[in-house]
Amino acid sequence: MRLAKLVIVVGLFWGGPTPSVLASPQNLACEASGGVVDASGAVLPGATVALLPSGPVAVTGPDGTFCLREIPAGEHVATVSLDASTPAG
């Protein structure tokens, strides 16, 4: 597992999902978003970002960014994991 630095930009974080009549994972606003980079600053696509103990999970895109939706109320610990065979961006 490669070590990664997690950068989270929190927006609209109020402890619950964004209300919507047509709420689906694709149209809910990000409650926490950011990017994952390695120690040299290279982006890490394909990294898994999870909020523990029971929060959502996201996988970083080609630019190393992620979006977490429907975060339950409470305290969470953010974790990042990346398969060592995944190439850095």
TIVO-2410 file (N, C-alpha, C; in nm, 3 decimals):
# residues 89
REC num residu      c1      c2      c3 atome chaine
REC   1      M   0.085  -0.117   0.000     N      A
REC   1      M   0.000   0.000   0.000    CA      A
REC   1      M   0.089   0.123   0.000     C      A
REC   2      R   0.065   0.215  -0.091     N      A
REC   2      R   0.141   0.337  -0.103    CA      A
REC   2      R   0.088   0.440  -0.002     C      A
REC   3      L   0.176   0.513   0.065     N      A
REC   3      L   0.132   0.618   0.157    CA      A
REC   3      L   0.080   0.736   0.077     C      A
REC   4      A  -0.027   0.794   0.124     N      A
REC   4      A  -0.086   0.907   0.052    CA      A
REC   4      A  -0.124   1.015   0.151     C      A
REC   5      K  -0.123   1.137   0.102     N      A
REC   5      K  -0.166   1.251   0.182    CA      A
REC   5      K  -0.308   1.284   0.136     C      A
REC   6      L  -0.397   1.305   0.231     N      A
REC   6      L  -0.536   1.333   0.200    CA      A
REC   6      L  -0.564   1.481   0.221     C      A
REC   7      V  -0.621   1.543   0.120     N      A
REC   7      V  -0.661   1.682   0.128    CA      A
REC   7      V  -0.811   1.685   0.109     C      A
REC   8      I  -0.884   1.733   0.211     N      A
REC   8      I  -1.029   1.738   0.202    CA      A
REC   8      I  -1.075   1.882   0.211     C      A
REC   9      V  -1.157   1.921   0.117     N      A
REC   9      V  -1.223   2.051   0.121    CA      A
REC   9      V  -1.368   2.023   0.156     C      A
REC  10      V  -1.411   2.076   0.270     N      A
REC  10      V  -1.546   2.047   0.316    CA      A
REC  10      V  -1.639   2.158   0.270     C      A
REC  11      G  -1.747   2.118   0.205     N      A
REC  11      G  -1.849   2.212   0.161    CA      A
REC  11      G  -1.986   2.156   0.186     C      A
REC  12      L  -2.077   2.236   0.233     N      A
REC  12      L  -2.213   2.192   0.263    CA      A
REC  12      L  -2.215   2.075   0.360     C      A
REC  13      F  -2.125   2.077   0.458     N      A
REC  13      F  -2.118   1.967   0.554    CA      A
REC  13      F  -2.205   2.001   0.674     C      A
REC  14      W  -2.322   1.943   0.674     N      A
REC  14      W  -2.413   1.967   0.785    CA      A
REC  14      W  -2.461   1.839   0.848     C      A
REC  15      G  -2.403   1.728   0.813     N      A
REC  15      G  -2.429   1.603   0.879    CA      A
REC  15      G  -2.540   1.519   0.821     C      A
REC  16      G  -2.594   1.557   0.709     N      A
REC  16      G  -2.700   1.477   0.649    CA      A
REC  16      G  -2.699   1.494   0.500     C      A
REC  17      P  -2.772   1.411   0.430     N      A
REC  17      P  -2.774   1.421   0.284    CA      A
REC  17      P  -2.845   1.547   0.237     C      A
REC  18      T  -2.811   1.592   0.120     N      A
REC  18      T  -2.877   1.707   0.060    CA      A
REC  18      T  -3.018   1.665   0.020     C      A
REC  19      P  -3.121   1.735   0.069     N      A
REC  19      P  -3.257   1.694   0.034    CA      A
REC  19      P  -3.287   1.722  -0.114     C      A
REC  20      S  -3.357   1.631  -0.175     N      A
REC  20      S  -3.394   1.647  -0.314    CA      A
REC  20      S  -3.508   1.551  -0.346     C      A
REC  21      V  -3.604   1.599  -0.424     N      A
REC  21      V  -3.714   1.513  -0.466    CA      A
REC  21      V  -3.661   1.401  -0.554     C      A
REC  22      L  -3.564   1.433  -0.638     N      A
REC  22      L  -3.506   1.334  -0.729    CA      A
REC  22      L  -3.367   1.294  -0.681     C      A
REC  23      A  -3.352   1.269  -0.552     N      A
REC  23      A  -3.220   1.241  -0.496    CA      A
REC  23      A  -3.166   1.108  -0.546     C      A
REC  24      S  -3.055   1.115  -0.613     N      A
REC  24      S  -2.982   0.997  -0.655    CA      A
REC  24      S  -2.835   1.027  -0.632     C      A
REC  25      P  -2.748   0.927  -0.624     N      A
REC  25      P  -2.607   0.954  -0.600    CA      A
REC  25      P  -2.545   1.050  -0.702     C      A
REC  26      Q  -2.596   1.051  -0.824     N      A
REC  26      Q  -2.537   1.136  -0.927    CA      A
REC  26      Q  -2.574   1.283  -0.910     C      A
REC  27      N  -2.691   1.314  -0.851     N      A
REC  27      N  -2.729   1.455  -0.845    CA      A
REC  27      N  -2.726   1.514  -0.705     C      A
REC  28      L  -2.676   1.442  -0.605     N      A
REC  28      L  -2.657   1.499  -0.473    CA      A
REC  28      L  -2.526   1.577  -0.470     C      A
REC  29      A  -2.528   1.689  -0.400     N      A
REC  29      A  -2.406   1.770  -0.389    CA      A
REC  29      A  -2.303   1.697  -0.304     C      A
REC  30      C  -2.178   1.724  -0.331     N      A
REC  30      C  -2.070   1.669  -0.248    CA      A
REC  30      C  -2.079   1.733  -0.111     C      A
REC  31      E  -2.071   1.652  -0.008     N      A
REC  31      E  -2.066   1.705   0.128    CA      A
REC  31      E  -1.921   1.720   0.173     C      A
REC  32      A  -1.833   1.642   0.115     N      A
REC  32      A  -1.688   1.654   0.139    CA      A
REC  32      A  -1.620   1.614   0.009     C      A
REC  33      S  -1.524   1.693  -0.032     N      A
REC  33      S  -1.452   1.661  -0.156    CA      A
REC  33      S  -1.307   1.704  -0.139     C      A
REC  34      G  -1.223   1.653  -0.225     N      A
REC  34      G  -1.082   1.690  -0.217    CA      A
REC  34      G  -1.001   1.611  -0.316     C      A
REC  35      G  -0.873   1.603  -0.290     N      A
REC  35      G  -0.783   1.532  -0.377    CA      A
REC  35      G  -0.683   1.452  -0.297     C      A
REC  36      V  -0.631   1.347  -0.359     N      A
REC  36      V  -0.531   1.263  -0.293    CA      A
REC  36      V  -0.404   1.270  -0.377     C      A
REC  37      V  -0.293   1.300  -0.309     N      A
REC  37      V  -0.162   1.309  -0.374    CA      A
REC  37      V  -0.060   1.231  -0.292     C      A
REC  38      D   0.050   1.192  -0.357     N      A
REC  38      D   0.157   1.125  -0.282    CA      A
REC  38      D   0.252   1.231  -0.226     C      A
REC  39      A   0.358   1.185  -0.162     N      A
REC  39      A   0.452   1.276  -0.096    CA      A
REC  39      A   0.518   1.374  -0.192     C      A
REC  40      S   0.528   1.337  -0.321     N      A
REC  40      S   0.590   1.428  -0.419    CA      A
REC  40      S   0.489   1.525  -0.480     C      A
REC  41      G   0.361   1.506  -0.448     N      A
REC  41      G   0.257   1.592  -0.503    CA      A
REC  41      G   0.188   1.534  -0.625     C      A
REC  42      A   0.228   1.414  -0.668     N      A
REC  42      A   0.164   1.350  -0.784    CA      A
REC  42      A   0.024   1.302  -0.744     C      A
REC  43      V  -0.074   1.324  -0.831     N      A
REC  43      V  -0.211   1.281  -0.803    CA      A
REC  43      V  -0.219   1.129  -0.802     C      A
REC  44      L  -0.314   1.076  -0.724     N      A
REC  44      L  -0.329   0.931  -0.713    CA      A
REC  44      L  -0.469   0.889  -0.757     C      A
REC  45      P  -0.485   0.862  -0.887     N      A
REC  45      P  -0.614   0.811  -0.935    CA      A
REC  45      P  -0.635   0.668  -0.885     C      A
REC  46      G  -0.761   0.633  -0.861     N      A
REC  46      G  -0.794   0.497  -0.819    CA      A
REC  46      G  -0.777   0.472  -0.670     C      A
REC  47      A  -0.746   0.576  -0.591     N      A
REC  47      A  -0.734   0.558  -0.446    CA      A
REC  47      A  -0.875   0.551  -0.386     C      A
REC  48      T  -0.892   0.469  -0.285     N      A
REC  48      T  -1.021   0.457  -0.217    CA      A
REC  48      T  -1.019   0.546  -0.094     C      A
REC  49      V  -1.117   0.635  -0.084     N      A
REC  49      V  -1.133   0.725   0.030    CA      A
REC  49      V  -1.258   0.680   0.104     C      A
REC  50      A  -1.245   0.653   0.234     N      A
REC  50      A  -1.359   0.606   0.313    CA      A
REC  50      A  -1.367   0.683   0.443     C      A
REC  51      L  -1.489   0.706   0.489     N      A
REC  51      L  -1.511   0.764   0.621    CA      A
REC  51      L  -1.554   0.651   0.713     C      A
REC  52      L  -1.480   0.631   0.820     N      A
REC  52      L  -1.511   0.525   0.915    CA      A
REC  52      L  -1.575   0.585   1.039     C      A
REC  53      P  -1.668   0.518   1.106     N      A
REC  53      P  -1.693   0.376   1.094    CA      A
REC  53      P  -1.799   0.339   0.991     C      A
REC  54      S  -1.888   0.428   0.954     N      A
REC  54      S  -1.998   0.385   0.867    CA      A
REC  54      S  -2.031   0.485   0.758     C      A
REC  55      G  -1.933   0.564   0.719     N      A
REC  55      G  -1.959   0.666   0.619    CA      A
REC  55      G  -1.947   0.615   0.478     C      A
REC  56      P  -1.961   0.705   0.382     N      A
REC  56      P  -1.953   0.667   0.240    CA      A
REC  56      P  -1.810   0.637   0.197     C      A
REC  57      V  -1.800   0.576   0.079     N      A
REC  57      V  -1.671   0.542   0.019    CA      A
REC  57      V  -1.671   0.602  -0.121     C      A
REC  58      A  -1.556   0.656  -0.163     N      A
REC  58      A  -1.541   0.709  -0.299    CA      A
REC  58      A  -1.406   0.664  -0.353     C      A
REC  59      V  -1.396   0.660  -0.484     N      A
REC  59      V  -1.269   0.628  -0.552    CA      A
REC  59      V  -1.227   0.753  -0.628     C      A
REC  60      T  -1.100   0.790  -0.616     N      A
REC  60      T  -1.052   0.909  -0.684    CA      A
REC  60      T  -1.054   0.889  -0.835     C      A
REC  61      G  -1.083   0.998  -0.906     N      A
REC  61      G  -1.086   0.997  -1.052    CA      A
REC  61      G  -0.947   1.012  -1.111     C      A
REC  62      P  -0.939   1.028  -1.242     N      A
REC  62      P  -0.810   1.041  -1.311    CA      A
REC  62      P  -0.726   1.159  -1.261     C      A
REC  63      D  -0.793   1.263  -1.208     N      A
REC  63      D  -0.722   1.380  -1.157    CA      A
REC  63      D  -0.697   1.372  -1.007     C      A
REC  64      G  -0.726   1.257  -0.944     N      A
REC  64      G  -0.702   1.237  -0.802    CA      A
REC  64      G  -0.808   1.294  -0.710     C      A
REC  65      T  -0.917   1.346  -0.766     N      A
REC  65      T  -1.020   1.406  -0.682    CA      A
REC  65      T  -1.130   1.306  -0.648     C      A
REC  66      F  -1.200   1.335  -0.538     N      A
REC  66      F  -1.311   1.251  -0.494    CA      A
REC  66      F  -1.425   1.337  -0.442     C      A
REC  67      C  -1.542   1.276  -0.430     N      A
REC  67      C  -1.661   1.343  -0.380    CA      A
REC  67      C  -1.734   1.245  -0.289     C      A
REC  68      L  -1.757   1.285  -0.164     N      A
REC  68      L  -1.831   1.201  -0.070    CA      A
REC  68      L  -1.970   1.260  -0.051     C      A
REC  69      R  -2.071   1.174  -0.062     N      A
REC  69      R  -2.210   1.216  -0.050    CA      A
REC  69      R  -2.277   1.138   0.062     C      A
REC  70      E  -2.386   1.191   0.111     N      A
REC  70      E  -2.469   1.125   0.211    CA      A
REC  70      E  -2.388   1.081   0.333     C      A
REC  71      I  -2.317   1.176   0.391     N      A
REC  71      I  -2.236   1.149   0.510    CA      A
REC  71      I  -2.328   1.149   0.632     C      A
REC  72      P  -2.330   1.039   0.708     N      A
REC  72      P  -2.415   1.036   0.827    CA      A
REC  72      P  -2.361   1.131   0.934     C      A
REC  73      A  -2.450   1.178   1.021     N      A
REC  73      A  -2.410   1.266   1.130    CA      A
REC  73      A  -2.315   1.192   1.223     C      A
REC  74      G  -2.223   1.264   1.284     N      A
REC  74      G  -2.130   1.206   1.379    CA      A
REC  74      G  -1.987   1.230   1.341     C      A
REC  75      E  -1.897   1.177   1.422     N      A
REC  75      E  -1.754   1.190   1.397    CA      A
REC  75      E  -1.706   1.076   1.308     C      A
REC  76      H  -1.613   1.109   1.219     N      A
REC  76      H  -1.561   1.010   1.125    CA      A
REC  76      H  -1.409   1.023   1.115     C      A
REC  77      V  -1.346   0.916   1.078     N      A
REC  77      V  -1.203   0.915   1.048    CA      A
REC  77      V  -1.190   0.886   0.899     C      A
REC  78      A  -1.118   0.973   0.828     N      A
REC  78      A  -1.097   0.953   0.685    CA      A
REC  78      A  -0.978   0.859   0.665     C      A
REC  79      T  -0.996   0.760   0.577     N      A
REC  79      T  -0.887   0.669   0.542    CA      A
REC  79      T  -0.868   0.671   0.391     C      A
REC  80      V  -0.746   0.649   0.349     N      A
REC  80      V  -0.714   0.641   0.206    CA      A
REC  80      V  -0.631   0.516   0.184     C      A
REC  81      S  -0.668   0.438   0.084     N      A
REC  81      S  -0.590   0.321   0.049    CA      A
REC  81      S  -0.571   0.317  -0.102     C      A
REC  82      L  -0.460   0.257  -0.142     N      A
REC  82      L  -0.428   0.248  -0.284    CA      A
REC  82      L  -0.349   0.120  -0.307     C      A
REC  83      D  -0.393   0.043  -0.401     N      A
REC  83      D  -0.322  -0.079  -0.438    CA      A
REC  83      D  -0.185  -0.039  -0.492     C      A
REC  84      A  -0.082  -0.104  -0.445     N      A
REC  84      A   0.055  -0.071  -0.487    CA      A
REC  84      A   0.077  -0.084  -0.636     C      A
REC  85      S  -0.007  -0.161  -0.705     N      A
REC  85      S   0.011  -0.178  -0.849    CA      A
REC  85      S  -0.056  -0.067  -0.930     C      A
REC  86      T  -0.128   0.023  -0.862     N      A
REC  86      T  -0.194   0.135  -0.932    CA      A
REC  86      T  -0.091   0.242  -0.963     C      A
REC  87      P  -0.073   0.280  -1.090     N      A
REC  87      P   0.026   0.382  -1.123    CA      A
REC  87      P  -0.019   0.521  -1.078     C      A
REC  88      A   0.074   0.604  -1.034     N      A
REC  88      A   0.044   0.743  -0.998    CA      A
REC  88      A   0.015   0.822  -1.124     C      A
REC  89      G  -0.063   0.931  -1.107     N      A
REC  89      G  -0.101   1.011  -1.223    CA      A
REC  89      G   0.004   1.103  -1.270     C      A
***
